[in-house]
């Protein structure tokens, strides 16, 4: 019997007592005994699976925190709700806001929700909220407009330089640059400007030019611009040239003249050269036209 077979039977306790005694005296048994004696020193440490799982989970969580804070589902839902609410608020605002606008040399006429009539002059803007209009007849004007107001609650035209309040009348409001002008054609209006209140009756006009307030009488049924003219009374020529820009698609350069020179008169909207003649000749000024540019100078 070879040594391997002997070892196998010895381990399985299949040897007779005589063979067993003989095997235990052999060199093979001596080597086997040494192996048995040293085997315990190779025993591994006890493995705690729960402990090691917790350690691994901590490492994963720390890695997530380094990438950024985690937002809960509840917070995300609240943010989404606020965004949706904001969208509906903006949609409601733009749905009920009316914005009337005219370009250079353009005029329009329209009725407001209370059937008041508005004629909007060139290069002007009118803003109102038709949702609250019947309870609060208030609007914002930049430029110039003629109003024929139906009787009812107070009707207010707001501009940056002053406000006009009426019950039922026809009037013109103009606000361009430093000029704020109100002309009443029927009824009467209250004008608040420069920290003061004024009552303007039919046939009267009031203007606030750069803080200087003055009144004058008129004898007209409607503003000149509705008939194709722009009229001025003792207004700086710079303001007149700005008005010219509202009726002609041009750029006016008047840097070489005294722009504070006062002008009283009018110009026609339909012809640029005639308009320039009407402005420049009374003031002894010259002009040159280069395509869409106009140079004003002292001869």
C-alpha positions in Angstrom: 0.0 0.0 0.0 1.5 3.3 -1.0 1.9 6.2 1.4 -1.0 8.3 0.0 -3.4 5.4 0.3 -2.2 4.7 3.8 -2.7 8.4 4.8 -6.2 8.3 3.3 -7.3 5.2 5.3 -5.7 6.6 8.4 -7.7 9.7 8.2 -10.9 7.7 7.6 -10.0 5.3 10.5 -10.0 2.3 8.1 -6.6 0.8 9.3 -6.3 -2.2 11.6 -4.6 -1.6 14.9 -1.4 -3.2 13.6 -1.3 -1.1 10.5 -2.2 2.0 12.4 0.7 1.5 14.9 3.1 0.9 12.0 1.9 4.1 10.2 2.3 6.3 13.3 6.0 5.2 13.3 6.6 6.2 9.7 8.2 9.4 8.4 5.0 10.3 6.6 3.0 10.4 9.8 5.7 12.6 11.4 5.3 15.2 8.6 1.5 15.0 8.9 1.7 15.5 12.7 3.7 18.7 12.2 1.2 20.1 9.8 -1.7 19.4 12.2 0.2 21.1 15.0 0.8 24.4 13.1 -2.6 24.6 11.3 -4.3 26.6 14.1 -1.9 29.6 13.5 -3.5 30.1 10.0 -7.0 30.5 11.3 -8.8 33.7 10.0 -10.5 36.3 12.2 -14.2 36.1 12.8 -16.1 38.1 10.0 -19.0 40.3 11.3 -21.2 40.9 8.2 -23.6 43.4 9.8 -20.7 45.6 11.1 -18.9 45.6 7.7 -22.2 46.5 5.9 -22.7 49.6 8.2 -19.2 50.8 7.6 -19.6 50.5 3.8 -23.0 52.4 4.0 -21.3 55.3 5.9 -18.7 55.6 3.2 -21.3 55.8 0.5 -23.3 58.4 2.3 -20.2 60.6 2.9 -19.5 60.4 -0.9 -23.1 61.6 -1.7 -22.8 64.6 0.7 -19.6 65.8 -0.9 -21.4 66.0 -4.3 -24.1 68.3 -2.9 -27.0 68.6 -0.5 -29.9 66.3 -1.1 -33.3 68.1 -1.5 -36.4 66.3 -0.2 -39.4 65.5 -2.3 -41.5 67.8 -0.2 -39.2 70.8 -0.9 -39.2 70.1 -4.6 -43.0 69.9 -4.6 -43.3 73.3 -2.9 -40.9 74.9 -5.3 -42.8 73.5 -8.3 -46.1 74.8 -6.8 -44.7 78.3 -6.4 -43.4 78.3 -10.0 -46.8 77.2 -11.3 -48.5 79.9 -9.2 -46.1 82.5 -10.6 -46.9 81.5 -14.2 -50.6 81.8 -13.6 -50.2 85.3 -12.0 -48.1 86.5 -14.9 -50.5 85.1 -17.4 -53.4 86.8 -15.6 -51.5 90.1 -15.6 -50.7 90.1 -19.3 -54.2 88.8 -20.2 -55.9 91.9 -18.7 -53.4 94.6 -19.6 -54.0 96.6 -22.7 -51.0 98.4 -24.3 -51.7 100.7 -27.2 -48.7 101.9 -29.1 -48.0 104.1 -32.2 -44.8 104.3 -34.2 -43.2 107.4 -35.8 -45.7 109.2 -38.0 -48.5 106.8 -37.0 -51.8 107.6 -35.2 -54.6 105.4 -34.1 -58.1 105.8 -32.7 -59.9 103.4 -30.4 -62.6 103.0 -27.7 -61.8 102.1 -24.1 -63.9 99.5 -22.2 -66.3 102.3 -21.0 -66.8 103.6 -24.6 -64.6 106.6 -24.0 -62.8 107.5 -27.2 -59.0 107.9 -27.5 -56.9 109.3 -30.4 -53.3 108.3 -29.8 -50.7 110.6 -31.5 -47.5 109.5 -33.2 -44.8 107.8 -31.2 -47.0 107.4 -28.1 -47.9 104.6 -25.6 -51.0 104.1 -23.5 -51.4 101.4 -20.8 -54.5 100.3 -18.9 -55.9 97.3 -17.0 -59.2 96.4 -18.5 -60.0 94.0 -15.6 -60.4 96.8 -13.1 -61.3 99.6 -15.6 -65.0 100.0 -14.8 -64.2 100.5 -11.1 -60.9 102.4 -11.6 -60.7 104.3 -14.8 -56.9 104.9 -14.6 -54.3 104.7 -17.3 -50.7 105.6 -18.1 -49.6 107.8 -21.0 -46.3 108.4 -22.5 -46.5 110.7 -25.5 -49.7 112.5 -26.6 -53.4 111.6 -26.8 -56.8 113.2 -27.2 -59.6 111.9 -24.9 -63.4 112.1 -25.2 -64.5 110.7 -21.9 -67.9 109.2 -21.2 -69.5 110.3 -17.9 -69.0 108.0 -15.0 -66.5 107.5 -12.2 -63.3 109.6 -12.1 -61.1 109.1 -15.2 -57.4 109.6 -14.5 -54.5 110.0 -17.0 -51.2 109.4 -15.4 -47.8 110.7 -16.7 -44.4 111.0 -15.2 -44.8 114.8 -14.9 -48.4 115.0 -13.8 -51.9 113.6 -13.6 -55.2 114.6 -15.1 -58.6 113.8 -13.5 -62.0 114.3 -15.1 -65.6 113.1 -14.9 -66.8 113.6 -18.5 -65.1 115.9 -21.0 -62.8 116.1 -24.0 -59.1 117.1 -23.5 -55.6 116.5 -24.8 -52.6 115.4 -22.8 -49.0 115.6 -24.0 -45.9 114.5 -22.2 -42.7 114.4 -24.1 -39.3 115.1 -22.5 -39.6 118.1 -20.2 -42.9 119.2 -21.6 -46.3 118.3 -20.0 -49.3 120.0 -21.5 -53.0 119.7 -21.0 -55.7 121.4 -23.1 -59.4 121.2 -22.3 -62.0 121.3 -25.1 -65.2 120.6 -23.1 -66.1 120.3 -19.5 -63.2 120.8 -17.1 -60.3 118.8 -15.8 -58.1 118.8 -12.7 -54.3 118.8 -13.3 -51.8 117.8 -10.7 -48.2 118.7 -11.6 -45.2 120.1 -9.9 -46.8 119.5 -6.5 -49.8 121.8 -7.3 -53.4 121.2 -8.4 -55.0 123.3 -11.2 -58.5 123.4 -12.7 -58.6 123.8 -16.5 -61.9 124.6 -18.1 -63.0 124.4 -21.7 -61.0 126.7 -23.9 -58.0 126.7 -21.6 -54.5 125.1 -21.9 -51.9 124.6 -19.2 -48.3 123.6 -19.7 -45.4 122.6 -17.4 -42.1 123.0 -19.3 -39.2 122.0 -17.1 -40.9 123.2 -13.9 -42.3 126.4 -15.3 -46.2 126.3 -15.3 -48.3 128.6 -17.4 -51.9 128.9 -18.6 -53.3 130.2 -21.9 -56.6 130.4 -23.8 -57.4 128.5 -26.9 -60.1 128.7 -29.6 -60.1 125.3 -31.1 -62.4 122.2 -31.1 -59.6 119.6 -31.2 -55.8 119.5 -30.9 -53.7 120.6 -34.0 -52.0 117.2 -34.3 -55.3 115.7 -35.4 -55.2 118.1 -38.3 -51.6 117.3 -39.2 -49.8 120.0 -37.3 -47.7 120.3 -34.1 -48.0 123.7 -32.3 -45.9 125.2 -29.5 -45.9 128.2 -27.3 -42.6 129.5 -25.8 -41.0 126.0 -25.8 -37.2 125.3 -26.1 -36.3 124.5 -29.7 -34.7 121.2 -28.5 -38.2 120.1 -27.5 -39.5 121.0 -30.9 -36.9 118.9 -32.7 -37.7 116.0 -30.4 -41.4 116.3 -31.5 -40.2 116.4 -35.1 -38.6 113.0 -34.6 -42.1 111.7 -33.7 -43.5 112.5 -37.1 -40.5 111.9 -39.4 -38.1 108.9 -39.4 -35.0 111.1 -39.0 -32.2 111.9 -36.6 -31.8 115.7 -35.9 -28.4 117.0 -34.8 -28.7 120.5 -33.2 -25.5 120.4 -31.1 -24.1 123.5 -32.6 -27.0 125.8 -31.7 -28.4 127.1 -28.4 -31.0 124.4 -27.7 -32.7 126.5 -25.1 -33.9 129.1 -27.6 -37.6 129.5 -27.2 -39.9 128.7 -30.1 -43.6 129.7 -30.7 -45.2 128.4 -33.8 -46.1 125.1 -35.6 -44.9 122.7 -38.3 -46.7 120.4 -40.7 -46.4 116.7 -40.4 -46.6 115.7 -44.1 -43.5 117.4 -45.5 -40.1 117.4 -43.9 -38.6 120.4 -45.7 -41.7 122.6 -45.0 -41.5 121.5 -41.3 -37.9 122.5 -41.1 -38.6 125.8 -42.8 -41.3 126.5 -40.3 -39.0 125.9 -37.4 -35.7 127.3 -38.6 -36.7 130.4 -40.5 -38.2 132.2 -37.5 -35.1 131.5 -35.5 -32.7 132.3 -38.3 -31.3 128.8 -38.3 -30.0 126.8 -41.3 -30.4 123.1 -42.0 -29.0 120.4 -44.2 -30.7 117.0 -45.0 -28.5 113.9 -45.6 -30.8 110.9 -46.2 -32.4 110.3 -42.8 -30.2 112.8 -40.9 -30.7 116.6 -40.5 -28.0 119.0 -39.4 -29.2 122.3 -37.7 -26.7 125.1 -37.6 -26.2 128.9 -37.3 -25.6 130.4 -40.7 
